[in-house]
Structures are given as structure tokens and as C-alpha cells.
Amino acid sequence: MKKLYKAISLIMALAMMLCMPIAAHAAPVAEATIDYSRTGSMDIYKYDLTNSEKDGIWDSSYVSTGVKDENGVEAILGDPTRVSPLNENGNAYGYAIKGVEFTYVKVADIRTYTESEDGVEHVEVLYGIAPNATNNAFLSAIGVSTDDRYAPADNEVDGIKVFYYRSDTLIDGLRAALDANATTVKNALEKYAHDNHGVAMTETDAYGHTSASDLPLGLYLLIETRVPEMVTDTTAPFFVSLPMTSVNGTNANDGGTRWIYDVTMYPKNLTGIPSLEKTLRENKNDTGKHGGSATDIMDGYAHTGTASAGDTIDYQIISTLPSITSAASYLTDYSFVDTLSKGVSYKKGDVVLEFFKDDACTDKVATWTEQSDRFLVSYNTAANGASVMTITMTASGLNEINTSKAVYTEDSMVNSGYSDCTLRITYQGVMNSDSSVTYGDAGNPNSVVLTWKRSNTSYYDTLVDDCHLYIYGIDITKRFSDGKGDMSKVEFIVHNDTDNYFLTGKLNESEGVWYVTGHVAEEKDATHFIPTKEGKLIIKGVEDDSYTMTEVRTDNAYTLLKNSISVIITQAESDKLCGIYGTDVLGLVQNDPRYADVDPGLFHNMPQKHLEHKLLTAAATVDKNKVNMTKDGSSENAYVPFTVINTRGFDLPQTGGEGNWLFPVIGLCGLAVCIGGMLLVMRKKPKAEHE
């Protein structure tokens, strides 16, 4: 599992200073005592801690004092000239986070308690909570019981028994509970606020600001109840006392000398984004050049690939889920819209989702198929003819992603569900055998868009990625030396020397083009490709391999080619970078250089894997001679062109026709002469011997 960082218990310094002995510091009487006739207010500013620290403009050692800091934190983190990569769409100013909702609920009344101890007056501030089922559940959630109260201060208010607690007891209890099990405590307190008339503040605006005013004095619990999509870890629930004693810190040095009724806070969120990467490979059964592993995400998968028409393509989408730290950060949408160029078709029904604890996808947590109720798959066709597949998580699937106990145990849970797990989506497509395919350097782009939302469903973001599939053609011009031959008598077979198979194909008669449909092992099963009557033999649908083209038949009186023709197609990276990442209209660019070279243990989902890939370009040789490949529309280097010429054979003596009766007569006369000569010789031999 990725290295987990400890949940930051943002119990701010101001919340830790709820109780100060009144007599400890000199102060005017008006400021040293609480004015119970007043009301209080809270101002909250939310900033992106992750990127402000990563960009080197902020230090988390900042100590909040409860006093507004216009010239410090607000001027720096809210500076519109400083742009967080998560706000590049102009959603907010500087590093402000827009769309965060806080809910507050009053949990205790504030009381100045005085008692005598050995004749010495002791004064302190305590917080009164009536013992009942609701309040006891709240105390239990923060690890405090009624036994932890300051019993000497027990009292009745309007006939209701009230127990009083020191601030240290409440603060330490909340901190310890969060350290032990942050997610469970966050969820319990979010539910408590919801069930006990908690008031939701307006969402933070473009400055990251929200506020509440005219509040009765007392102790308040503040909880982050809704967050936008980029927030990975919600601020831990915290207490605010209205009023609070002044605190020494970055922008104040009068700690302990006065009560602050209008409290300004700067709690910060950790932010981050999920990851997304789409790759492909030719299926091993179609001679894909890899090991054929179904589990190794590195086995032949790449952003660019090649295939022949009719081949099966393996696709995979890898996404690291964002952190899920409480119900406020639950995912309400995590969907994928996948698009295949119109030259590629989906093999429907084979989508599989797998969840892993590690980014290498070796430690599996769960497997979902289309037959489960965890996600839905739908298909449609885009206006440009591309095929579109949408994968949407169902309510059941989202619930498992958000709350599953398969990854994190209850004993010390910082995250929940499948937080920070890696999701792998696999499916297959088929390269079409027709004119829908783009041949050449333009390739066939296959993109995916990930959309995700948190509890604040008004805010969402996207990531994009793609891969490119390349395919080519062979363009032969066939000629007879005298221009008189019959093209229908000419036949070629094509052998893929790299993968050792013969091509099969089908002629589209209206186009006069042969489209590759597959491959066979035996020559007897290979397709015989025949030129058009004009002498054009165009074969579309070959990959970057070595081929041997053999003329196995030609017209009578013309000679077959003495040797087969060698055609070699090669690919290389071009100087063109894929521009898919710039199409993210929400501005969240996955290959932003600011996500590169960051200590992976510092931030959730940081750094993003730096994604960029160059497109490919093709070249070809015919019989080891380089040829200039031709276009397919606007796509460069699509077809390998060359010309084949058959010459006439030598003339032989012709038979049949008038006058042919002389030939047997002449032959018989010659035969008679030969026989007569032989008889003459035989008669002379006895005479010579005899002599």
C-alpha cells in the first residue's frame, strides 16, 4: 500500500487556548472579564496547503491567533497572481478553495467559575454540557465520559443538571480520538452535527471565505461537511470558544490579555487529484509482441501501438483513487467516458474492474465484472462515428469504494474504503477491416475522461488521457510491359515474416480496395490478392512488420517475377507530443510540471505520474530500397507504394493452321532415308569381313 501520511489533526492553536487563568496576565477589567451581553462571530478562510507548500510560498509552521491576518496569510495565499494548479480554471483566487461547507453546532455554555482553595480565590473558564443521551454520545465520540468532568462545578441551570468540563479535557480527548481513528470520529461528529440542529455555513467563496455572526457565546464544534473534488483530507473537527482568549502567534503578541469575540480561522486542507492513464497492446493471440500476461500491467502496454485489421486490442485504464477520510470526502461520482476511434469497435460485455492496494496492481482487494451490481456500462456512437463506452459506479459500488473495510482496519484508521487504492479497468476492442480506419501517422486515438465528485456535488473535475493505434497499407501499381495483359489473371499472396503468418482479406468492390481480415498459418489458406482491371492492388490493414509479397500467377505469355518482393514497415517516435492533456477544459492538467519530482511521501497522490507521450511516424523499404510513403487523406505515411511490371516471355513455334500437312510428310521422308542408310551399311559389312 502506498505510504500513508498521518492525518493532520488541525486542532488549531486558538482552540488549544480555550482556557487561560484570568489572573495570569494583567489586563483592563473590561477585557479581562467576559461580557455576556455580547455575541460572537466566526470567519473562516480555506486554502490549499498541499500546493502552496509544494510551490514553496507557504510554511505550515504558521500559528493562527484568532486575529484576522489580511497582510499575511490572506495576502499571500489569496493573491490572485499566484495560481494553484488545482484552481487554474479561475475557480478561485490564488490558493483559496471554493466550495467547502462547514457546519457548526453549539456543544456547551461558557461559564466563569470561581472557587476558594485554602483561602485563595481560583477563577477559570469551564464549559457546561447537560448529561443526556445525545450529549453523552458526543462526549463518547471524542473519548470523554461524564467521569472526566470537573465535578466541583456541577450545577443546575433552569432546573437542568449541567456538568462542567475543562477545555484541556475536551481538547485532549478530541485529539486522542482523532489520532486513534480519524475516520470513525469524523463520521460520528458529522452525524452528531446533522442530527442536533447543526447550522451549515455558506460555502467558501472564490476567496476561500465563509462566516457566521451574531452567535450566542459558548463552545462550538466545527465540522467540514461538504468539500469539492480536489480535497483529499477534510479538516479534522475542532472546537472554537466564543469568546476565546487572545493567543501569541504569527500576527499577534498580546496573548492572554483579552477576550476575542470575532474569531478568524485559517484551517487548511490537503488537496490532490486521482491519477489516470490509458494504454493498449495487441492481443497475444493476434501475435502481440509481449508475454500475454493478464495481470502484469507493464506487459506490452503502452500509449502507442500497432495492429493489423481484424486484430483484438487489449486496453487498460489505471487510476489511483483519491483519499477518502470521512463522509464529507466520500465520492459521489467516479465515472469514465471511454472513446474509441470509429476504426475500432468494442468487444462488449468484457469490462472488468479490479482494485489493488499497490500501484503495481499485484495486491488485489476486489474484482468487479459487468454481472455484478457495482457499475453500469452503456454504449453509444458519437457524431463523428466514434464508439463511446461509459462506465458509471452504482450506489452499491460507491458505497463499497467509500466504506469498505477490506483495506483499512478499524483499529487505527486514517482513511476509509478504497482510499488511495489503484483501480484497473480492462476491456478489448477490434481493429476494423474497412474504410473507417485512419491509416498512417495520424493514428486512431482512443481517449478516456475521468470525472469525479465529492460530497459537494456542485463541484467536479476531470482527467484525460489517451493512446494511439497505428495501421498501414500497401499500394501496388501492376503493369504489363506491352500494356496488353489481363489483370484478372494476376495473383499475389502476402506473408508476414515477423509473425510468420499469411494474410487473409476481402475485396470491397465499390472501392477497389482489399481489406485485411485476419491471418492463417498455411499458404493454402492465404487469400490471393488480385489487382483491379486498372492495375491497382491496394491492401489496407497491415502493421509495422516485415512482409514478403509473392506473385503466384500472371497472365499467359508474361513471366512471373523472378523473386518475391520484400516490404518492411517501421515506426519511430516523431517530434510531435500528444496534445490530449491540454484538452482538459477544467484546467487540471495531469502533466503539469509542478506535479513532477515531489517527495512521494509528502502529499497524498503526489506527485502525479508525469504523463506525456510522443506520436509515431512510419517509414518503409521495398527490397531494401527506401520509398516515400503516401498519404491517407491528411494522414502522412499511410501506404507503401511501388510498381510491379511483368514482361513478355519468349515466342515459341506455333502449331495448327493451313500448310501443316507438310510437316508429317517431310518427317516420313526423313525417316525413310535413315532406314535405307542403315540397310546399306549392314549389307557391306559381311562383304568386307569376307574379303
N, C-alpha and C positions, 0 to 999 in steps of 0.2 A: 504494500500500500504506500502511496506517496507519503512523504514526510509530512506529518500533521503539525501544525503550529498550535500552541496553546491558545485557547480563546482568550482574547483580551478583556479582562474584567474592567470595563470602563466605569468603575465607581469613582467618579471624578473627585479631585481633591476637595472641592467645595462640599461634596456630600459626606466626606470623611470628617469634616469640621462642623458637624451639626451642633455639637455641644461644647461650649467653652465656659469655664468658670467665670462668672461675671466679674468677680473681684480681682481677676488675674491681671487686668490691664486698666490703666487709667483711661477714662472716657467721660465726656459730658453726660450728665444724668439723662438727658433726653435721648442720647444714643445708646446708653448702656442698658436701658430697660426696653422691653418690648412694648410697642404701642398697639394694644389690642383693638384699637378703633380703626386701624389701617387694614388695607388689603394688600395682596402681593401680586406679582406678575412673573411670568417666565418667558424668556426669549431664547430660542434655540437656533443655532447655525450649524448646518451639516456640511462637512467637507470630505473629499476623497483622500483619505490618509494614505492609501496604497500608492497612488500615482504621485502625490505631492512629495512623498519621501523618495520614491523611485527616481523622480526627476530632480531631486536634490535641492528643493526650495523650502523644505519644511523639516523640522526636527520634532519628534514625538515627545521630547522632554519638556515641551511647553506645559506650564502649570496654569490651569484655569482658576480664576479667583472669584468668579461670580460677577465680576465687573465687566461691562461692555468694553471691548478692545477694538475700536474702529481702526486705529492706526497700526495695529499689529496684525493679528490673525485675519481679520476681515479684509484688510488692505492687501495682504499677501495672497491668501488663498481665494479671495473673491475677486482678485484682479482680472478683469476680462481679457487682458493681453496675455495672460497665462492660460493655456488651454490644456485641460486634462484630455488624454486620448479617449476617455470614455464620454467626453462631452463635446467631441469635435463637430457634432451636428448642430451646435448652437443651442442645445437644450438648456444649458445653464452657464453662468459666468464663472470663469476660472475653474477652480476645483470644487465648486459648490455642487451638491447633489440635490436634484429636484425630484419631488415625488415621494418623499419619506413622510410617513404619518406616525406621530407619537400620540399615545393615549395616556392620560393621567387620571389617577384616582386618589382621593384623599384617604389615607390609611390611619391617621392618628391626629389628635388635637395636641397643640403645643402648650406646655404649662411650665411656668417658673415655679420651682419647688424649693421651699426653704425649710431647713430643719436645724435643730441645735444639737451639737455633739460636743459634750464636755464643756458646755458653756460657750461654744464658738458657733456662730451662725454659718451654715453651709447652704449655698444657693447654687442650683443647677437647673438646666432645662431638661424636662422629660417629655415623653410622648405617650399619650394615653390611648389605649386600644381596649374596647369593651370585649370581654370574653364571651364569644358566641361561636356557633358552628362556622360561619363564614370567616370571621377574623381568625379563628384558630386554624382553619385551613391555610389562610395566608401565612400565618406565622410558621406553620409546619413546612410550607413550601420553601421558606428561607432558613429552615433549620433552627427555629426558635420555638420554645414552648412557654407556657404560662409560668413555669418554674423559673424561667430566666428573667422574670420581671424584677423591678426594684420594689419589693413588697412593702417597705415602709411608706411608700407614696400611694398605696391603694386608696381609692376614693369612690364616692358616688356622685354622679352628675345627673341631675334631673331624675333621681331615683334609679339610675342605671349604674351598676358596678363598673368601674373602669380600672384596668391595670396599667401601670406606667413602666416604660422601658427607657433605658439609657440609649443614646444614639450608638454608642460603641457596640452594644448588644445587637442592634438591628443591622448595623453596617457589617460587623464581623460575620454574623450569621448569613447574610446575603452573599458575601464574598466567598465564604467557605462552601456554600451550596452551589454556587456557580462553578467554582473550581472542581467540585466533585462530579457534577453532572450538569453542564451548562444548558444542554438542550432541554432536558426534563424540567429544569427550573424556569427557563424562559417560557416554555409552553404552559406551565402551571400558572405563571403570573400573567401571561397574556389572557388566559381563560378567566382568571380571577378578575382582571380589569373589565373584561367583556361582560361578566356576569354580575358585576357590582357597580353598575352605573358609571363606568369609566367614560371619560369625555375624550373623543378623538379630536385632536387639534387639526387645523387645516394643513394640507400637505406643504412641505417645504417648497418655496418658490424658486425662481431662477437664481436667487442669491443664496439658496440653501436655508432660508429663514422661515420660521413659524413662531407663533407666540400665543400666549393666553394671559388674560388680565382680569382684574377685579376678583381675585381668588381669595377665599377665606384663609386666614392663617392656619398653618398646620403642617403636617408631614405628608408629602406626596410621593407616590410611586409612579415613575415614568417608564413606559414600555414602548419600544418600537413595534408597531403593529402592522404596518404595511411598508414595503420597500420596493423600489424599482428594480429592474432586471440586473443591473450591474453590481448590486450589493451582495457580497458573499457572506458576510458575517454581521448580523444585526448588533447594534449596541446592546450591551448587557443591561438589564433593568437596573435602575438606580433611584436613590432617594433624593429628594430636594426638600429642604426645610424652608418654609416661608414664615418669617424671615430666616436668613442664615447669618451667622457671624462672619464678618469680613475675614479674608484669607490673604496671607502674603503669597505673591506669585509673580508671574511674568509682568503683569501690568498694574500691580498694586502692592503697597508695602505698609499698609495700616492694619495688618491682621489682628483680629481680636479686639478692635477698638469701637466697632459699631455694628449695628444690625442692618442687613441689606434686604430690602423688601422687593426690589425689582432685580431678579437674578437672570444673568445672561450666561448661557452654557454653550460650549463648543464640542459636543461629543462627535467623534469621528467614526466613520465606517471603513472597514476593509472592503475593497472592491476588486473585481476581477471578472473575467468572462470565460465561458467554456471554450473548448477548442473544437476545431472541425477540419477534417482532411479527407478527401475522396481520392481513391486510387483504383487502378484496374490492372488486369492481366489477361492474357489469352488463356482459356481453359486448357489444362494439361492434355485432355483427350483430343484437343484440336492442335496438338503439337506445341502447346505453350512451353516456353523455354524456362522452366522452373521445376521445383521438386513436386509440385502438385499437392502441397500441404493444405489441409482445410483449417488449420489452427494457427499457422505461422503468418503473422501479419506482414512480415518482411519478405515472404517467399514469392518473388517476382512481381509484387505490386509496385506500381509507380504512377506518377502523374501523366506520363505519356506511354503509349503502347501501340502496337500494330496487330492487325489480324486480317485474315482473308475473309471474303464474303462467305456467309454461312457458318462462320465460327462462333462458338459460345464464348462470351466475355464474362469473367468474374469481376464483380465490383465489390468494394468495401468502403464503408464510411466509418471513420474513427472520430469519436467525440468524447472529450473529458467533461463530465458533468460539473457544474458549478457547486460550490459549497452550500450545504443546507444545514442551518444551525438552529432553526426554530420554526414554528408555524408561520411566523412573519416572513420568513425567507423561503417558504415552500414554493415549488414550481407549480404554476397553474397551466403552463403550456410549454411543451418541448417537442416541437414538430419539425419534420423535414419535408421539403418540397424538392424532389429529385427530377431532373430533366435530362432525357437522352435525345441527342440529335435525331432528326427524322430518319437518318440512315441506320439507326439501331433500334431494336424492338425489345421490350421487356419479356422475360420468361415469367409469367405471372404465377403467383402462388408460392414462391420460394423464399420470401423475405424472412430473415431470421435476425433477432436482436439478442445480443449477448452482453452481459455486464461482468466486468472484471475489476479486481481490486488494484491491479497494476496497469501501467500504461503499455506494457508489452503484451497484454492480453494473454497471460498464462495462468492467472489465479482467478478462475471463474466463480461468479456468485450466482448467476441465474441465466437461463436461456428461455427466450420467448419466441414462439412461432406464430404464424398467422392464425392458427387454430385456437390460440389462447384468447383471452378476453382483455389482454393488456394493451393492444394497439390495433388500429384500423389502417387498412391500405386501400386507397382509391386511385383510379387511373383516369386520365383524360388526355385530350390532344390539344396542344397549343395552336394559336393562329398560324404559326409558321410550319405546322406539321410535326413539330417535335412531340415526343411522348412524355407525359408528366405523371409521376407517381408521388402521392402524398402519404406520409406516414404520420399518424396522429395518435398520441397517447390517450387511452381511455381514462375515465375516472379511476378505474381499478389500477391501471398502470401507473398513473400519477401518485396514487396513494402508496403503492409499493416503493416507488422512487423516493418519496418524501419520508416514509415512516418505517421502512423495513428494518428489522433488527439483525439481518444477515451479515452486516458488515461491522457495525459498531455495537458494543455491548452496553448494557445499562449501567455498569459499574462506574465507568469514567467516560462518559460520552460528551465529546465536544461537538461532534457532527451527528447527523441522523440520516436514515435512509441510505441511498446510494451516493451520498455526497462525495465528490471528488473521484468517483469511480469512472472507469473508461467504458464507454458504450461502443460496441462494434456492430454495425449493420452490414449484412451480406445479402446479395441477390445476384441474378445473372441476366444478361442480355444477349441478343443475337445480332450479328452484323448482317444487314440486309443484302440481298442479291438483286439490286435494281438501281434505278437512277436516283433514288432518294439519298444515296450515299454521296458525300463530298470526297472527291479523290484529290490527293496531293497535300501540299503544305498547310492549307487552311485547316485540315483535320476535321474531326467530328467531336466538338466539345460536349462533355457530359457534366452538367453542373449540379450543385446541391445548395440549398439555402436552409439554414437552421434558424428557427425563430423560438425565442424563449421569453417567458414572463414569470414574474414573481407574484406575490400576493397583491401588489398594486397592478392590476391588470390593464390599467390605462397606459402603462409604460412597457415597452418591449424592445428587443433588439434582435439583430440578425448577424449571422456569419455566413460567408460564402466560400466555396471552393469548387474546383473542377478538375477534370482530367481530359486528355485528348486522345482520340483513337484515329490512327492513320491507316490509309489503304491506297492502293495504286492500280494502274492499268498498263497494258501493253498494246501498242498501236502499230500494226504491221501493214505496210503497203505491199501488196503482192503484184508482180508484173511478169509477163512473158516477153521474152526478148523480141519477138516479132509482133507483139500486141494482139495475137490471134487466139490464145489458149482459152480453154473453158475453166473458169474459176470454180465451178461447182465440182470439178474433179480433184481439187486441191484439198489436202487434209493435213492438219498438224496435231500432234499431241504435246502436252506440256508436263514436264516432270519438275517437282520441287526438290532440288538436290539437297537443300539444307535439312529438310524434314523427311525426305525420302518418301514422297507420295506423288501420285498423278492427279491432275486437276479434272474435276467434272464441271460442266457448265451447261447453260441453257441459252438459246438464242432468242432475243427479243426481235422478232422480225420487223416490227414497225420502226425500230431504232436502228436495226442492222448491227446490234451490239451483242456480244456474248458476255453473260454474267456468270462468274464462278459461283457454283452452288455447293461445292464440297470437295472431298478428296478420297481417293481409293488407293489401295496398296498395289493392285495388279494392273499391268499395262492393258490387259484385255478389257478392263472395265473403264479405262480412261475415255473421256469424251474426245471425239475427233472434231476439231475446230475448223470450220470451212469459211473462207472469205466470202464477202458479198460479190455480186456479179461485177461490181466496180473495182474489186480487188482490195477491199478494206477488211482487215481482220482485227477487230478491237475486242480485247479481253479485259473486262473490268473486275477487280476484286482480288488482287494479289497483295501479299505483304512484302516486307523488306527481306527478301531471301534470294538465293541463287536458283536460277531456273535453266533447264535445257529444253529447247524447242526443237522438235524433230519433225521434218516433213516426211510423212509416211506414204503420201500418194500425190501424184500430179497428173496433168493431162497427158494423153498419148503423144508421143513424138517429142516430149520435153523431158529433160533429165532432172531427176531428183537432186536436191542439194547433196553435195558430197559429204558434208559434215553437219552435225546438229549445230544449233545456234545457242550460245551461252548468253544469258541475260542476268545481270546482277543488279539488284536494287539495294542501296544502303541509306541509312539515316544518320544524321548528326544534329547536335544542338545548334539552333540558329542564334542570332543575336537578339531575337525578339523575346521579351518577357511576357508571360501570360498576364493579361490585364484584368483578370476576374476580381482581384481584391479591391480594385478601385471602383467596382460597381456597387459596393455596399452603401446604399443611399443614406443609411443612418449614421454613417461616418465611423463606425467601429471597424477599423482596418486591421485585419488579422496579422498582416506582416509589417505593422508599424515598427520601425527600428527601435522604438522605446521599449518594446517587449523583449528585445534580444539582450543576451549577456547579463541577466539579472540572477543573483543567487537564488536557485530554485527553492531553498529552504526559507526564504524571506517572506514570500507572499503566496497566498492561495492562487493556484492556477497561473503562477508567474514563474518563468517567463512563458509567454505563448510560444509555441513552436513557430520559429520564423519560417513562413511559407513563401516561397517564390519558385517558379519553375520556368525554364525556357522552352519555347516551342521547337519543333523539329523541322528539318528541311531534308529533302531527298536528293539523291544523285544516282546515276545509273551508268553501266557499261554494257556494250554489246560486243561479244567476242574480244573482251579486254580493251575495247576502244570506248573512251568516254563519249556519251551522247548528251545532247541538250534535251532534257525532259520538257514536255509541253504542258500547257495549262488545262485545267478543267474549270471553265468559266473564269473566275478571278483567282482561282487557287493555283499557285505556281507548282511546278514539278509534280505533275499528276501522272503523266503517261510516258512510257519508254518508247520512242519512235524509231523504226528502222524499216528498210525496204528489202524484199526478197525477190530475186529475179531468176526465173527458170529459162534456160537456153534450150534451143532445139537440139535433138540428138542427130547423129549421122544418118544419111539416107541409105536404105538397103535396096537391092534389086527387087522390083515389083513382080508379082506373078498374076496369071489370068489375063484375059483380053484377046483381041484378034492377033493372028500370026503365031500364037503359042503352039500350034501343031508341029512347027518345025523342030522344036526342041526334042521331042521324043524320037523323031526320025533321025536327027543328027546323032542322038545318043545311040540308037540301034546300029547305025553305020560304024560308029567308032568301036562299038563292042565287037562287030563282025571282023574288023581289021585286026583287032587284038587277038581274037581266036585263031584267025588264019596265020598270023605270025608264029603263034605258039606251035601249030601243027607243022609248019615248015621246019622249025628248029628240031622238032622231035624226029622227023624223017632223016635229017642229015646226020644225027649222032650215030646210028648203027653203021652207017657207011664209013664214017671216019674211024670208028673203032675197028671196024673190019679191016680197013686199009693199014 
